[in-house]
């Protein structure tokens, strides 16, 4: 998915299409060692939200449940260190693997709920995403998720 924003118009539009999906992703923790604390924290919380939503989804299935639980564990273990000690390779590697595991299930229909639509609701924030947490979701948890 790609998100295009126009801050002057307070608009964000999400594009979800095979044409904007990458053919290849390079996952190299060395490329993240100089990422400042704020985007490290925000992207880590976004990955955590995706892992939780994927795990709680009614359409979850056994392989992705195991993978997303491992993603949650890795993010939980490494987010604080990656944020406050950005040069820590082990923390960056753990965050990268946790983030990867968090989104493996996000491509299936009905597998996500907590990241709000990047439309009008998200347009009023200055965050890269609209604070992706279940509590900020415009959809009630029961609409597509099982109880934790």
URRA-V635064 format. One record per backbone hydrogen bond with DSSP energy under -1.0 kcal/mol. CO is the residue of the C=O (numbers start at 1). NH is the residue of the N-H. If there is no record, write none. Layout:
co & nh
CO & NH
CO & NH
//
This chain:
co & nh
2 & 15
4 & 13
6 & 11
11 & 6
13 & 4
15 & 2
17 & 20
28 & 31
29 & 32
32 & 35
36 & 40
37 & 41
38 & 42
39 & 43
40 & 44
41 & 45
42 & 46
43 & 47
44 & 48
45 & 49
46 & 50
47 & 51
48 & 52
49 & 53
50 & 54
51 & 55
52 & 56
53 & 57
56 & 146
57 & 60
61 & 65
62 & 66
63 & 67
64 & 68
65 & 69
66 & 70
67 & 71
68 & 72
69 & 73
70 & 74
71 & 75
72 & 76
73 & 77
74 & 78
75 & 79
78 & 82
79 & 83
80 & 84
81 & 85
85 & 88
88 & 92
89 & 93
90 & 94
91 & 95
92 & 96
93 & 97
94 & 98
95 & 99
96 & 100
97 & 101
98 & 102
99 & 103
103 & 106
105 & 108
108 & 111
119 & 123
122 & 125
129 & 131
131 & 133
133 & 136
140 & 143
141 & 144
141 & 145
144 & 58
//
